[in-house]
Amino acid sequence: TTTSTGIEDTTGLNRKKITSTAKGTASGQITLYTADDFAAIPYLYVKNLATTAGHKIFIYDDTTTGDPLQFQLDAGDFGFIPMHGDKTYAAYASNNPTKVEFMVLGKDQ
């Protein structure tokens, strides 16, 4: 059964440590979503599990030149964001390590 939002599938809830404090080619970043993994517009749930204010995670578009920042979350913050399905989204943090919780929802191909 298809819902009106097109959400039929999920990646499942994941928790990972981000150890990179830089975007781009630095190791220790995590990929939250890979371009074209879902057929319809996917939604990203992401939560910064840090408990110290100022310990931020930064989500950026890893597909576009210059890796533009899409949004940031301070300790304890979360977001539920519709994404462009043709972009890869990755994350780095202000502190090493910072735990993040995330899940992608949408319609798998």
C-alpha positions in Angstrom: 0.0 0.0 0.0 1.4 3.4 -1.0 0.8 6.3 1.3 0.1 9.8 0.0 3.6 10.9 1.1 5.3 8.1 -0.8 7.0 6.8 2.4 7.2 3.0 2.1 10.7 2.2 3.2 13.4 3.2 5.7 17.1 2.6 6.2 16.3 1.8 9.8 17.6 3.8 12.8 21.4 4.1 12.9 23.8 5.5 15.5 27.3 6.4 14.6 30.3 8.4 15.9 31.5 11.2 13.8 35.3 11.7 14.3 36.0 14.3 11.6 36.0 18.0 12.3 36.3 19.0 8.6 34.1 18.5 5.5 35.2 17.2 2.2 37.8 14.5 1.9 38.7 14.2 5.6 38.3 10.7 7.1 35.8 10.2 10.0 32.8 11.8 8.4 29.7 9.8 7.9 27.4 9.5 4.9 23.8 10.0 5.9 22.3 9.5 2.4 23.7 8.5 -0.9 22.4 10.2 -4.1 19.5 8.4 -5.9 19.3 5.7 -3.2 15.5 6.3 -3.0 13.1 6.8 -5.9 11.0 9.5 -4.4 11.9 12.6 -2.3 13.5 11.1 0.8 13.2 12.5 4.3 16.1 12.6 6.7 15.6 12.3 10.5 18.8 13.2 12.3 19.6 13.9 15.9 22.8 15.2 17.6 23.3 12.9 20.6 25.9 15.2 22.2 24.9 16.6 25.6 27.3 19.5 25.8 26.1 22.8 24.3 28.2 23.9 21.4 29.1 20.4 20.3 27.5 20.7 16.8 27.1 18.4 13.8 27.1 19.9 10.3 25.2 18.3 7.4 26.5 19.2 4.0 25.8 18.4 0.3 28.7 16.2 -0.7 27.6 16.2 -4.4 27.9 19.8 -5.2 31.2 21.6 -5.7 32.3 23.4 -2.5 30.3 21.0 -0.3 27.7 23.6 0.7 26.4 23.4 4.3 22.7 22.4 4.4 22.1 22.7 8.2 23.7 22.3 11.6 22.4 20.8 14.9 23.6 21.7 18.3 23.7 19.2 21.2 20.3 17.5 21.7 18.8 19.1 18.5 17.1 17.0 15.9 15.6 17.6 12.5 13.2 15.9 10.0 14.1 17.3 6.6 12.9 16.6 3.1 16.0 16.2 0.8 16.9 16.4 -2.8 17.1 12.7 -3.8 19.9 13.3 -6.2 22.3 14.7 -3.6 24.6 12.8 -1.2 24.5 14.2 2.4 27.4 13.7 4.8 28.2 15.0 8.3 31.1 16.2 10.3 31.2 17.6 13.8 32.8 20.4 15.9 34.1 17.8 18.4 35.7 14.4 18.0 33.9 12.2 18.6 30.2 13.2 18.4 27.4 10.7 18.2 24.6 11.1 15.7 21.4 9.2 15.2 19.8 9.1 11.8 17.3 7.4 9.5 16.2 8.0 5.9 12.5 7.5 5.0 11.0 7.4 1.5 10.3 5.0 -1.3 13.2 2.6 -2.1 14.0 2.0 -5.8 
